[in-house]
Amino acid sequence: AVPEALAAIAPLLGPATLIADTCSVKSQPARWMVEGLPAGVGILATHPMFGPESAKNGLFGLPIMMDPVRCPEDRAAFWEAAFSGFGLSVVGVSCEQHDREAAYSQALTHFVGRSLHRVGLPNTEIATRWYQKLHAVAQQCVRDSPALFADMQHFNPYTEEMRRTVLHAFAETLRELGDPKAAGLD
């Protein structure tokens, strides 16, 4: 919906306006903003690397990514200070670098979490702490909307490669165990 929203608001924006997004994928939305907003409108790409569940006990130390795509230095500094004032850890990275890293730090987590949820991990009294953590990831990831999951997987230009790498690694592990059907996973 980002291109449609930009088209709707673009005629209403003055040259002193700053538009900030919080999309989970950065490169494509940043391109849409650059292409769809008037030249004088500032653009600040942000992504709080947490959701309501992660922030329920406070914001202190939680990371927020920030890229002043088309934002004057003084305004970017203002927002960096504001975010820091909330206790957030501001991480200045380009939209491309964000997507490269988020393909693993976020999209992989959701890919594995949703896949584990489909496995139907049973609750057990003999669960190890690591199993409990996997179970928690599976439960948490399916609480997020299917649209968020699909957007992370489809709009991030690095997730397809991440998924291939993960599936190849699973196949390698199965081959290591002598599974003759492992070749079908590559």
Buried (B, 14 or more C-beta within 10 A) or exposed (E): EBEEEBEEBBEEBEEEBBBBBEBBBBBBBBEBBEEBBEEEBBBBBBBBBBEEEEEEEEBEEBBBBBBBBBBEEEBBEEBBEEBEEEEBEBBEBBBBBBBBBBBBEBBBBBBBBBEBBEEEBEEEEEBEEEBEEBBEBBEBBBEBEEEBBEBBBEBBBBBEEBBEEBEEEEBEEBBEEEEEEBEEBE
